[in-house]
Amino acid sequence: MSEATPQFPMDLPVDRLDDRKSQILRAIVEEYISSAQPVGSRTVVERQGLNISAATVRNEMGSLERDGYIAQPHTSAGRIPTDRGYRFFVDNFAPIAALPNPQRKEVADFFGSASRAMDDLLHETSHLLSRLTHHAAVIVGPLTEESPIRAVQLVALAPRQLLVVAILANGVVEKDTVILDADVSDADVMAALAVLSEYCVGKPVSLVGHTVVSDIPLDAGVRNLADRACRALHIHTDSGPEPLFVGGASQLAAEGEAFQSPASVARLLGLLEQQVVVVAVMRELLGPGLTVTIGSENSRDDLRDCSLVLAPYVIEGAPAGTVGVLGPTRMDYRQAQAAVSTVSSQLSRELSR
């Protein structure tokens, strides 16, 4: 189990460090991520190839500790990064890079396979991302009511029964049955379908369901059919909050030693069961592109011991949902950013086809 480490206020500005301090901090972060052991001055010199003495490294480490970038968990131990140290590392030494070839092939094979229903695709994508990063993965699905309609269809099931079908831009197919008060002809159904196609296609479902615009000259029976179909579609797709898909939650338990305590892991597992809360947290944290939040940067107490790497995905150019990983602050940020970036891009392409 990791030692509790002193953390420093994250609202302090992360100053520019000179090259020597930057390289020493980088070495400490990389070594600690790799080994999970406090890093001493000799390790920095021997394994990172810095052309300076161990005594010089110790002096610089003392300065970095005073400034809050690293901490010493034991009096006789080496140093470990603080949240502030991780932030400096992410901002300066962890650019978004390409995934290694084997993982890139895994992603390409996954998205190149047979098409899946929306929920199945997002569920399986969360597990793919967890396998790539060895962390828990979270994906927020798109709100059905905000997705534009690609196509609409009316099918007469009986003289007084219609099936209304809408294919949404997010790949979801929504359908509902409309029971009518009087028989309708095939000609009326076709006329109503023409109105629906003109009125609904390209609009978000949230804007569908009101009376068809009054300036369209329509037969009363056709107007009634179109209105009933719109209302049925709107009610059927008004399904509440965005869906949440969690892959690899067991990874949190496997990473238990990287967290402050077993209680931290238990709190995170409990949090992942609260769909509305997790969706709200991801919406709050997500920026316009790839977003990394580290430890005490998170406002929630149950997230103070972990980091999140998030990215949006889009459908036909419009923001649709969020892809991310959740793990301890001692995560491989380069790998996590590369995986999240690649998966969000591939998912966007898959859903926009």
N, C-alpha and C positions, 0 to 999 in steps of 0.2 A: 504494500500500500504506500502511496506517495506521501511524503511529509507535507503538512500544511506549510505554505510558503507565505511570507509577508508580501502583501500587495500594496502598490502605491496608487494614489489617486490618478485615474485615467484622464482627468480633465487638465492635468499638467501638460504643457506643450511638449511634444516629442522633439527635442532639440536636434539640430544637425550635429553629428559626431564627427570628429576628425577621422581620417582614414584608418589610423591604427586602432582606435577604439571600435570603429565600425567592423573591422575585420575580426577583432577579438570577440565582439558580441556575436557576430555571424557564426564564428567557430563554436562558441558555447551553445548557441541555439541548435545548430546542426548536430553537434555531438550529443546533446541531451535528447533531441528527438530520436536519434538513432539508438542510443544506448539506455536511456531512461535512468542514467546514473549522473550524479553531480559531477561537473567537469572541473578538473584542476588545471593549474597553469602548465604543467608539464604535458598534459594531454593536448592542450591547445597548441603548444610548440611542436610536439612530435607528430601529431596526426594531421594538422592543418598546414604544415609547412611554412609557418610564419618565420621570417628571418629576424627574430628578436629573441632575447633571452627570457628564461622563465621568470627571472626577477622583474623584468620590465612588464611582462604579462601580469604578474601579481599586482604591481602598482596600478596598472590600468584597470584591472578587475576591481580593485578597491574603489577607484573613481566611478566605475560603472555601477557598483553596488550603492554608493552614496547617492547617485543620481536616479536610482530606482529601476535600472534596467535588468539587474540580476540580483539574486539573493543567495544567502548561505544557510541551508537548512540545518547544518550542524557546525559547531565551531571548528571541527577538524576536517570538514568536508570541502569539496569544491563548490562551484556555484551552479545555479539553475536559473533559467530566464523567468522574469516576472511577466505579467500581462503587458507591461510597457515595453519590455524587451522583445516579446513576440510581435507587438505592433510595429516596432522599428524594423524588425526582420521582414515582416510581410510587406511593408511599404517600400523597402529598399532592396531586398534580396530574394523575393519570391514572386517573380513575374509569372504571368500565365504562360505556360509552355505546352508543347504537344505531349500527349500521352505516349508512353513507350509503345513500340509497334505491336506487341502481343495484345495489349489492352485496346489499342485502336482497332485492331482486327475484331476483337470481341464486340466492340460497340457497333462496328460496321455490319457484322454478321447478325447481331440482334435486330437492328433496324432494317436490315435487308430481308428478313424472313417474312412470312405471310402476314398480311394485315390482321390487326386485332381490334376488337371493340375498345372503345375509349377507356373504360374502367380497367379492362384487362391489360391494356398497353401501359397505363400509368402504374398499375400495381407491379407489373413485371419490370418496368423501368426503375422503380425504386429499389428492387432487389439487384438489378444490374449495377446501379450506382453504389450500393452497399458492397458488392463484391469488388468493385474497382478500388474503393477507398478503405475497406475494412472498418467503416464506421456505419452508424445508423444513417439511413437516407430518408428524406421526407420530400414528398411532392404534393403540392396543392393543385387540385384539378380546376379546370375553368368552370365558372358559373354558367350553367346552361342558359339562363335567361339573358345573359350578356353576349351569347354567341350569335353571330349573324346566321340567317337561314339561307342555305344554298339552293334548296329545291323543296317544293311542296306538292303533295298529291292527294286527290280525293278519290276514294273507291266506294262505289255503291255496293253494300253488302246485302241489302234488302230494300224494298220500296221506301221504307221509312228509317233506314239505318245507313249511316255513312262512316267510313274510316278515314280520318284525316292523318296524313303522314308528313312529317317535316324532317329533312336532312339538314343538320346544322354544320356550320363550318368547323366545329371542333370534332366532327366525326360521329357525333351522337345522332341516333335516329329516334325521334319522338313520335308517338302515335296515340290517338285516342278515338273513341267511338262517339258519334253524335246520333242521338235518337230524335227524330223529327215528328211533328204533329200531323203531317200529311204526306201522301206519296209525292215523290219527285221523279221527274223524267231524266233520262240520260243527258238530254240537251241542257237541262238546268244544271246538272252536275258539271258538265264540261264548261258551261258559261261561268259558274262559280269558281271553278279551278282557274280559269283564265284571269279572273279578278284577283284571286289569292296570289297567283304567280306574280302579277304586276305589283300588288300591294305589299306582299310579305318578303319576297326574295331580296336579300341584301340588308334587311333590317334585323337588329337584335330582337330576340324573342320578347324582351322586356317591353318593346314598343308595339308588339302585336297583341291583339286581344280587345282593342277598342272598336267601335263601329267603323266600318269601311267608309272612307271619305265620302261626304254627301254629294260632291259635285260630279261623281261618276254616275252617268245615267244608267240605271239598272232596273230590270224587272223586280218587283217586290219579292217574288219567290227566290230569285237568284241572290238578291241582297241578303235575305234571311239566311240562306245556306252559307254564304261567305261569312256573315257575322257569327253564326253559330260555330263554324269551323275555327275562326280566329279565337273566340273566347275559350273553346275547348283546348286549343293548343296552348294558350297562355296559362290557363289553370294547371294543365298537366305538367308544364315545365317550370313552374314557380316552386322550385324544390328546396329552398332554404340555403344554408351556407355552402361554401365550396367544399367538395370532398377532399379528404386527406388520405394519402397512401404512405405507409411507413414500411420500409424494407430494412431488414437486418437489425431489428431492435435488440436482438440477443448479443449484437456486437458490443453494446454498452456494458453488459455483464462481463463479457470476455476482456474488456479493457478496464475492468474494475481497479486495477492497481495504478492506472494513470489518473484516477480521480482522487479527490481529497479523502473520501471515505465511502464505505458501502452505502451510507445514507444518501450521498450525492447521486449514486447510480439509481437507487430506489426512487428518488424524487424525479429524476429524468424519465424513468420508465412510467411513472405515474402521470407525468406531464404529457407524454406521447399518447396517452389514452384520452386526453381531453381535446377532441378535435377542434372545437371552436376556439379554444385558447391558443393552440399551436398555430392555427391559420392566422389568428390576429397577431401573434408574435412575428410570424414570417412576413406578414404584410407591413408591420411597423418597421422591421429591420431592413427590408429589401430596398436597395437603391436602384438607380437606372441601369446598372450593369452588374458585374460580379461584386458581391458584397461579403466582407469578412468581418465578423464581430468576435471579439476575444474576451473571455472571462468577465472581468468586472465592467467591461463596456456594455454588457447586457443589464437591463434594468431589473429583470426578474431574479430573485434570490436563487431559484432553482436552476438558473442558467449561469451563475457566476463561476462555475467550475468547468465550463466547457466553451467550445468555440463553434460557430456556425459559418458555413460557406454557402452562400445562396446566389442564385442567378434566375432571372425571369426567362420564360419561354413564350413565344408568340405564335399566333395563328393568323396567317395572312397579314402579317405586319402589325397586328393588334395584340397588346399584352393579354395573356390568357391565364398564366399560373406561375408557380415557382418551383424550382428544383433546388435541393440543398442537402448537405450532410451535417450531422451533429456528432461531435466527438470531444475528447478531452482537449485542453489547451495544448498539450504536447502531441499535436498531430503533424503530419507531413503536409504543410500548407501548400507546397508546390504541387504535390500529387493531388490533393483535394481540389485545388483550384482548376487544375487541368481536367480532372474528371468531371466536375460540375459544369465547366464551360463547354466541354465536348458534348456531354449528354444533353444539356439544354439546347444547344445548337441543332443536334440531330433530332431531338424531339420536335423542335419548331418546324424543321423541314418535313418530318413525317406527318405532322398534323396539318400542314399547309398544302399537301399534295392534292 
